[in-house]
Amino acid sequence: MSDLSLNTILNALDRKDMKFWDQCTPDQQKKIAPFLLNRYMSIVKGTADLQEWYLRVTNQRVNVNYFALNKHPKLVWQLLCTVSPGMGNQFHQWIGNKKKKSNNSDIRKQLAVLYPNYKEDELDLLASMTTAKELKELAQASGE
């Protein structure tokens, strides 16, 4: 177990291997990131029932009090082991956070110059509704 890969860790969780944590060296334990494993364990490829199971059970058993428990990584490991329904190894995929679309960033910048007192969310909304032609007309009307 000198090389600790993500697949090795996720397979141990799917096997409900509670002893895996104790078999790791302190350096290996430091490489295990419970927060990321929490995210990985909640998402699997498979039937809709299996996907629902992993998501629901991860939320119920681990997410509810995660920030109160995160100072106890072995306990979080044990809770993550309880997520698997014992149906063998699953494919756990990563789904990152949504990225903001910046299609209208130039329009937004120009609107910020035209309306310096507007709040960020007001500028975002206005930029999403303003076309380049309308912006040009606004700039001409304001003398820009």
N, C-alpha and C positions, 0 to 999 in steps of 0.2 A: 504494500500500500504506500510505496514511496511517492508515486505519482497519483494525485487525487484529482480525477477529472469530474466534470459536472455530471456526466452520464453515470459514473460510479456512485456518486452521491445520490442522484435521483433514483437509481436502481435500488439502493439500500432503503430509501424511503418507501418505494413501492413494495419491497419485500417485508416492510414493517420491522426492519432490523434495528431494534432498540440498542443493541450492543455496539453498533457501528461507531457511535460517538466515542465510547470508551476505548475502542481499538485504535483510534486515531491518535497520533502524537499531538502534543500541545500546538506545534507549528501547523499541523494539518487542521486542527480544530479552529485555529485563527483564520484559515483560508475558507472555512465553511461560513457562508453569509446567510444566516437564517432569514433575513428580510427578503433577499432575492429568492431563496428556496420557497418561501411562502408564496411568492408571485408565481414561480414555476409550478408548484403543486396545485394551484387553483385552475390551471388550464391544461387540458389534455385533448388529444385527437381521439376520436372514437364516437360511439353512439351518443345521441343527445342525452340519454339517461346517464351515461357514464360522465359526460362533461358536466351535467348538472350536479351529479354526486360530488365530484371533486371540488367544484366551485362552492357549493353549499356547505360541505363539511369543512373545507378550509376556512371559510368565513366564520362558521359557528365555533370551531375548536381552536383556531389560531388567531384570526384577525380581531376577534372581539376585544381581547385584552392584550394585544400584542405589545404595545408600548409599556405596559406594566410588567410584562414578562421578558422583554428583550435583554435584560441584564442577566438572564439565566438561560444561556444558549443550549444547555443540555435538555432543559425542560421544553424549550421550543422544539428541539430535535424530536423529543419523544411525542410531543403533540403532532408534529408533522408526520410522524410514523403512523399515527392513528387515522390519518386522512385516507390512506389507500384502502380500498375495499378488499384487498387480497386477491386481485385478479391478474397478478403478474405485472411485468414491466409495461409501462405506458409511455407514449411519446408526449413529453411535456414541452409545449412550445412557449416562446417568449412573445408577449405582445407589449410593445412599448407604449409610452404615453403618446397621445395625439399631439402632432406638431401644428402650431398655428400656421395658417395660410397667410402668405405675405403677397398676395396677388396685387393688392392695391396699396402697397407701402409708399410708392411715389406720390400717389394721390393723397394719402394720409399726411405725408410730410408737408405737402403744399397747403393742405387744409389747416395744419397746425400753425403755419405762418399766417394764413388769412384769419384764423380764429384762435389767437393765443390764449384766450380765457376759457376755452372749452376743456372739459375733462377728457381723460384718456378714452373712456368707454364711449363718450359722445363723438369723439373724433373717429373711433373705429366704426361706429354705426353710420356716421355721415360718409365715411370713405367707402363703405360697402354699398351705399346707395348712389354715389356720385360717379358719373361717367367722365372720361377725359374731356369731352366736349363741354359738359356742364362746368367742369373745373376751369377751363379756359375762359368761359363766359364770366364766371365769378371773379377770376383774376382781373379781367379787363374792367369789370364793373367797379372793382375796388381800387383800381389804378395801379395794380402790380405789373 
